[in-house]
Amino acid sequence: MILARLRSRFPRAYALLRDAYVRTPRHQEALRQQLEERNRRGAQRRAEEKALVDEHLLGRYVVANGPFAGMAYIADASGSALLPKLLGSYEEPIHPWIEELITHRSYDVIINVGCAEGYYAVGLARALPGCQVIAYDIDAEARERTTALAHRNGVPNVRVLAECTFAELDAHAGPRSLVLCDVEGYERELLDPSRSAALRRCDLVVECHDFLVPGVADLLIERFWETHVIHAVVDYPFRVRRYVAPDGTALASEVVARLADEQRPPRMRFLRMTAR
């Protein structure tokens, strides 16, 4: 309470005190301990994932099922679970959309905002070699991983950039483009056709983060219903498709349940918005 009052009434004094504190040995030691703990948890998680990959997926870092089956993968993920991507069950409710986009849609450009380590960017670039994929992520490590994943799969049609702005959307989006968006709630700010006219003419697939920004899915529907045909799907707790190991061996349902856990909040909504 005292610090909050100081910050609001005397912001310069608060800034000086804050800057002095972060240079103290006590604070530096706390940061060191936090970094060590984060590294310890990360190493433990990677060891657990490797054990499951070795046991159930033949030790192979390759997408075994789904729209991107056969894509070589890396041993870590940015901001999401790795095992569902290796299994190929990741975001199963929108698999029919992705499969239809690959099979029946003809895009010149795919704009993947919030690309993480490149699951969709590289997967779509492999499936649609004649399409330019522009992958955005503000996290430098995610951009490095996307670049590595593109190189590993030999796809030259992926361009990796940092921030997607309204100017970027207007420069690249259009009637023969798709915007694939997963930006942890920032969709409220970015997907605004009053700020980027190009959004009125392109197709969109959006993961909506109502648990972070309450009502954001309904807000997007309100913004786009006049210019787009909109379909919604709600994530469901269990994966229902048949999943196999990389050698084609069927996986037991309890194994699939363990590998497919995306550790996400329940009832998340995805929107597919197709320009009229």
LOVO-620360 format. One record per residue (C-alpha): residue in one letter; z, y, x; residue number from 1. Coordinates in Angstrom, 1 decimal. Layout:
# residues N
[A, [Z, Y, X], NUM]
...
# end
This chain:
# residues 276
[M, [0.0, 0.0, 0.0], 1]
[I, [0.9, 2.5, 2.8], 2]
[L, [-2.3, 1.6, 4.7], 3]
[A, [-4.4, 2.1, 1.5], 4]
[R, [-2.9, 5.5, 0.9], 5]
[L, [-3.4, 6.5, 4.6], 6]
[R, [-7.0, 5.3, 4.5], 7]
[S, [-7.8, 7.3, 1.3], 8]
[R, [-5.9, 10.5, 2.2], 9]
[F, [-6.3, 10.6, 5.9], 10]
[P, [-9.5, 8.6, 6.8], 11]
[R, [-9.8, 10.0, 10.3], 12]
[A, [-6.2, 9.2, 11.2], 13]
[Y, [-6.6, 5.7, 9.7], 14]
[A, [-9.7, 5.1, 11.8], 15]
[L, [-7.9, 6.2, 15.0], 16]
[L, [-5.0, 3.9, 14.2], 17]
[R, [-7.3, 1.0, 13.4], 18]
[D, [-9.3, 1.4, 16.6], 19]
[A, [-6.1, 1.6, 18.6], 20]
[Y, [-4.8, -1.6, 17.0], 21]
[V, [-7.9, -3.7, 17.6], 22]
[R, [-7.6, -3.0, 21.3], 23]
[T, [-4.0, -4.3, 21.5], 24]
[P, [-3.4, -7.7, 23.2], 25]
[R, [-1.8, -9.0, 20.0], 26]
[H, [-5.0, -8.4, 18.0], 27]
[Q, [-7.2, -9.8, 20.8], 28]
[E, [-5.1, -12.9, 20.9], 29]
[A, [-5.3, -13.3, 17.1], 30]
[L, [-9.1, -13.0, 17.3], 31]
[R, [-9.2, -15.6, 20.1], 32]
[Q, [-7.2, -18.0, 18.0], 33]
[Q, [-9.4, -17.5, 15.0], 34]
[L, [-12.5, -18.2, 17.0], 35]
[E, [-11.0, -21.3, 18.5], 36]
[E, [-10.1, -22.6, 15.0], 37]
[R, [-13.5, -21.8, 13.7], 38]
[N, [-15.1, -23.7, 16.6], 39]
[R, [-12.7, -26.6, 16.1], 40]
[R, [-13.6, -26.9, 12.4], 41]
[G, [-17.3, -26.6, 13.1], 42]
[A, [-17.1, -29.4, 15.7], 43]
[Q, [-15.2, -31.6, 13.3], 44]
[R, [-17.7, -30.9, 10.5], 45]
[R, [-20.6, -31.7, 12.7], 46]
[A, [-19.0, -34.9, 13.9], 47]
[E, [-18.4, -36.0, 10.3], 48]
[E, [-21.9, -35.2, 9.4], 49]
[K, [-23.3, -37.1, 12.3], 50]
[A, [-21.3, -40.2, 11.4], 51]
[L, [-22.7, -40.1, 7.9], 52]
[V, [-26.3, -39.6, 9.2], 53]
[D, [-25.8, -42.5, 11.6], 54]
[E, [-24.4, -44.7, 8.9], 55]
[H, [-26.7, -44.0, 6.0], 56]
[L, [-29.8, -42.2, 7.3], 57]
[L, [-30.5, -44.2, 10.4], 58]
[G, [-29.4, -41.4, 12.6], 59]
[R, [-32.6, -39.5, 11.8], 60]
[Y, [-32.6, -35.8, 11.2], 61]
[V, [-35.6, -35.8, 8.9], 62]
[V, [-35.8, -35.0, 5.1], 63]
[A, [-35.9, -38.4, 3.5], 64]
[N, [-36.8, -37.6, -0.1], 65]
[G, [-37.8, -34.8, -2.4], 66]
[P, [-40.6, -32.2, -2.2], 67]
[F, [-40.2, -31.8, 1.6], 68]
[A, [-39.9, -35.5, 2.5], 69]
[G, [-40.9, -36.1, 6.1], 70]
[M, [-40.0, -32.7, 7.4], 71]
[A, [-38.3, -32.9, 10.8], 72]
[Y, [-34.9, -31.2, 10.7], 73]
[I, [-32.2, -29.8, 12.9], 74]
[A, [-28.6, -30.8, 13.2], 75]
[D, [-27.0, -27.8, 11.5], 76]
[A, [-27.4, -25.6, 8.5], 77]
[S, [-26.7, -21.9, 7.9], 78]
[G, [-24.5, -21.1, 4.9], 79]
[S, [-25.1, -24.4, 3.0], 80]
[A, [-24.5, -28.1, 3.3], 81]
[L, [-26.7, -30.0, 5.7], 82]
[L, [-26.5, -33.5, 4.3], 83]
[P, [-28.2, -32.8, 0.9], 84]
[K, [-31.1, -31.3, 2.8], 85]
[L, [-31.5, -34.4, 5.0], 86]
[L, [-31.2, -36.6, 1.9], 87]
[G, [-33.7, -34.4, 0.2], 88]
[S, [-31.6, -33.9, -2.9], 89]
[Y, [-30.9, -30.3, -2.2], 90]
[E, [-31.1, -28.2, -5.4], 91]
[E, [-32.5, -31.1, -7.3], 92]
[P, [-32.7, -29.2, -10.7], 93]
[I, [-35.5, -27.1, -9.3], 94]
[H, [-37.5, -29.9, -7.7], 95]
[P, [-40.0, -30.0, -10.6], 96]
[W, [-40.6, -26.3, -10.1], 97]
[I, [-41.2, -26.7, -6.3], 98]
[E, [-43.4, -29.7, -6.8], 99]
[E, [-45.5, -27.9, -9.4], 100]
[L, [-45.8, -24.8, -7.1], 101]
[I, [-47.0, -27.0, -4.3], 102]
[T, [-49.5, -29.0, -6.5], 103]
[H, [-50.9, -26.5, -8.9], 104]
[R, [-50.2, -22.9, -7.7], 105]
[S, [-52.4, -21.1, -5.2], 106]
[Y, [-50.5, -18.5, -3.3], 107]
[D, [-51.6, -16.3, -0.4], 108]
[V, [-48.1, -15.3, 0.5], 109]
[I, [-44.6, -16.8, 0.0], 110]
[I, [-41.7, -14.4, 0.6], 111]
[N, [-38.5, -16.3, 1.2], 112]
[V, [-35.6, -13.9, 1.1], 113]
[G, [-32.4, -15.4, 2.5], 114]
[C, [-34.1, -18.2, 4.4], 115]
[A, [-31.0, -19.6, 6.1], 116]
[E, [-32.2, -22.2, 8.6], 117]
[G, [-35.7, -22.5, 7.0], 118]
[Y, [-35.5, -25.4, 4.5], 119]
[Y, [-37.8, -23.7, 2.0], 120]
[A, [-39.7, -21.5, 4.4], 121]
[V, [-40.8, -24.4, 6.7], 122]
[G, [-41.0, -26.9, 3.9], 123]
[L, [-43.4, -24.8, 1.9], 124]
[A, [-45.3, -23.9, 5.1], 125]
[R, [-45.9, -27.6, 5.8], 126]
[A, [-46.9, -28.3, 2.2], 127]
[L, [-49.2, -25.2, 1.9], 128]
[P, [-50.8, -24.7, 5.4], 129]
[G, [-53.2, -22.1, 4.1], 130]
[C, [-50.3, -19.9, 2.8], 131]
[Q, [-48.5, -17.3, 4.9], 132]
[V, [-44.7, -17.6, 4.6], 133]
[I, [-42.6, -14.6, 5.4], 134]
[A, [-38.9, -15.6, 5.9], 135]
[Y, [-36.2, -13.0, 5.8], 136]
[D, [-32.5, -13.3, 6.8], 137]
[I, [-30.1, -10.7, 8.0], 138]
[D, [-28.2, -13.3, 10.0], 139]
[A, [-29.6, -13.6, 13.6], 140]
[E, [-28.5, -17.3, 14.0], 141]
[A, [-30.3, -18.2, 10.7], 142]
[R, [-33.5, -16.5, 12.0], 143]
[E, [-33.2, -18.5, 15.3], 144]
[R, [-32.8, -21.7, 13.4], 145]
[T, [-35.7, -21.0, 11.2], 146]
[T, [-37.9, -20.3, 14.2], 147]
[A, [-36.7, -23.5, 15.8], 148]
[L, [-37.4, -25.5, 12.6], 149]
[A, [-40.9, -24.1, 12.4], 150]
[H, [-41.6, -25.0, 16.0], 151]
[R, [-40.2, -28.5, 15.5], 152]
[N, [-42.6, -29.1, 12.6], 153]
[G, [-45.6, -27.4, 14.2], 154]
[V, [-46.2, -24.9, 11.5], 155]
[P, [-47.7, -21.6, 12.7], 156]
[N, [-47.8, -19.9, 9.3], 157]
[V, [-44.1, -18.9, 9.2], 158]
[R, [-43.2, -15.3, 10.2], 159]
[V, [-39.4, -14.6, 10.6], 160]
[L, [-38.0, -11.2, 9.9], 161]
[A, [-34.5, -9.6, 9.4], 162]
[E, [-34.2, -7.5, 6.3], 163]
[C, [-36.3, -7.5, 3.2], 164]
[T, [-36.6, -4.0, 1.7], 165]
[F, [-38.4, -2.6, -1.3], 166]
[A, [-41.1, -1.4, 1.2], 167]
[E, [-41.5, -5.0, 2.5], 168]
[L, [-41.8, -6.3, -1.1], 169]
[D, [-44.5, -3.7, -1.9], 170]
[A, [-46.3, -4.5, 1.3], 171]
[H, [-46.5, -8.3, 0.8], 172]
[A, [-45.9, -9.2, -2.8], 173]
[G, [-48.6, -9.2, -5.4], 174]
[P, [-50.5, -11.4, -8.0], 175]
[R, [-51.0, -14.2, -5.6], 176]
[S, [-47.5, -14.3, -4.1], 177]
[L, [-44.2, -16.0, -4.7], 178]
[V, [-40.8, -14.5, -4.0], 179]
[L, [-38.1, -17.2, -3.4], 180]
[C, [-34.8, -15.6, -3.3], 181]
[D, [-31.2, -16.7, -2.4], 182]
[V, [-29.2, -13.8, -1.2], 183]
[E, [-25.6, -14.4, -2.4], 184]
[G, [-25.5, -11.8, -5.1], 185]
[Y, [-27.8, -9.2, -3.5], 186]
[E, [-30.5, -10.2, -6.0], 187]
[R, [-28.9, -7.5, -8.3], 188]
[E, [-30.0, -4.8, -5.9], 189]
[L, [-33.2, -6.2, -4.4], 190]
[L, [-35.0, -7.7, -7.5], 191]
[D, [-35.4, -4.4, -9.3], 192]
[P, [-39.0, -3.8, -10.5], 193]
[S, [-38.1, -0.1, -11.0], 194]
[R, [-37.7, 0.1, -7.2], 195]
[S, [-40.6, -2.2, -6.2], 196]
[A, [-43.6, -2.2, -8.6], 197]
[A, [-44.9, -5.3, -6.8], 198]
[L, [-42.2, -7.4, -8.4], 199]
[R, [-43.9, -6.9, -11.8], 200]
[R, [-47.0, -8.8, -10.5], 201]
[C, [-45.6, -11.7, -8.4], 202]
[D, [-43.9, -15.0, -9.4], 203]
[L, [-40.2, -15.5, -8.6], 204]
[V, [-37.8, -18.3, -8.1], 205]
[V, [-34.2, -17.0, -7.9], 206]
[E, [-30.8, -18.6, -7.3], 207]
[C, [-28.4, -16.5, -9.3], 208]
[H, [-24.9, -15.9, -8.1], 209]
[D, [-23.0, -15.0, -11.2], 210]
[F, [-19.7, -16.2, -9.6], 211]
[L, [-20.1, -13.4, -7.1], 212]
[V, [-21.8, -10.8, -9.4], 213]
[P, [-20.9, -11.6, -13.0], 214]
[G, [-23.9, -11.3, -15.4], 215]
[V, [-26.6, -11.1, -12.7], 216]
[A, [-28.7, -13.8, -14.3], 217]
[D, [-28.8, -12.1, -17.6], 218]
[L, [-29.5, -8.8, -15.9], 219]
[L, [-32.6, -10.3, -14.2], 220]
[I, [-33.8, -11.7, -17.4], 221]
[E, [-33.5, -8.3, -19.0], 222]
[R, [-35.4, -6.7, -16.1], 223]
[F, [-38.3, -9.2, -16.2], 224]
[W, [-38.7, -10.6, -19.7], 225]
[E, [-41.5, -8.2, -20.6], 226]
[T, [-43.6, -8.9, -17.5], 227]
[H, [-42.8, -12.6, -16.9], 228]
[V, [-42.5, -16.0, -18.6], 229]
[I, [-38.9, -17.0, -17.7], 230]
[H, [-37.4, -20.5, -17.4], 231]
[A, [-33.8, -21.2, -16.5], 232]
[V, [-32.1, -24.3, -15.3], 233]
[V, [-28.3, -24.9, -14.8], 234]
[D, [-27.2, -26.9, -11.8], 235]
[Y, [-25.6, -30.2, -12.9], 236]
[P, [-22.8, -32.0, -11.0], 237]
[F, [-24.6, -35.3, -10.1], 238]
[R, [-28.0, -36.0, -8.7], 239]
[V, [-30.0, -38.3, -11.0], 240]
[R, [-33.2, -39.1, -9.0], 241]
[R, [-33.7, -42.2, -7.0], 242]
[Y, [-32.9, -41.6, -3.3], 243]
[V, [-33.8, -43.8, -0.3], 244]
[A, [-33.0, -43.9, 3.4], 245]
[P, [-35.8, -42.9, 5.9], 246]
[D, [-37.0, -46.5, 6.0], 247]
[G, [-37.3, -46.7, 2.2], 248]
[T, [-34.1, -48.7, 1.6], 249]
[A, [-32.5, -47.7, -1.7], 250]
[L, [-29.2, -45.9, -1.3], 251]
[A, [-26.2, -46.9, -3.5], 252]
[S, [-25.1, -44.3, -6.1], 253]
[E, [-21.8, -43.7, -4.3], 254]
[V, [-23.6, -43.0, -1.0], 255]
[V, [-25.9, -40.6, -2.8], 256]
[A, [-23.0, -38.8, -4.4], 257]
[R, [-21.3, -38.4, -1.0], 258]
[L, [-24.5, -37.2, 0.8], 259]
[A, [-25.7, -35.0, -2.1], 260]
[D, [-22.5, -32.9, -2.4], 261]
[E, [-23.7, -29.2, -2.0], 262]
[Q, [-20.1, -27.8, -2.3], 263]
[R, [-21.3, -25.1, -4.7], 264]
[P, [-19.6, -23.5, -7.7], 265]
[P, [-20.4, -25.3, -11.0], 266]
[R, [-23.0, -24.2, -13.6], 267]
[M, [-25.0, -22.0, -11.2], 268]
[R, [-28.3, -20.9, -12.8], 269]
[F, [-31.8, -20.8, -11.3], 270]
[L, [-34.6, -18.7, -12.8], 271]
[R, [-38.3, -19.2, -12.5], 272]
[M, [-40.2, -16.1, -13.5], 273]
[T, [-44.0, -16.4, -13.7], 274]
[A, [-46.0, -13.2, -14.0], 275]
[R, [-47.9, -12.9, -17.3], 276]
# end
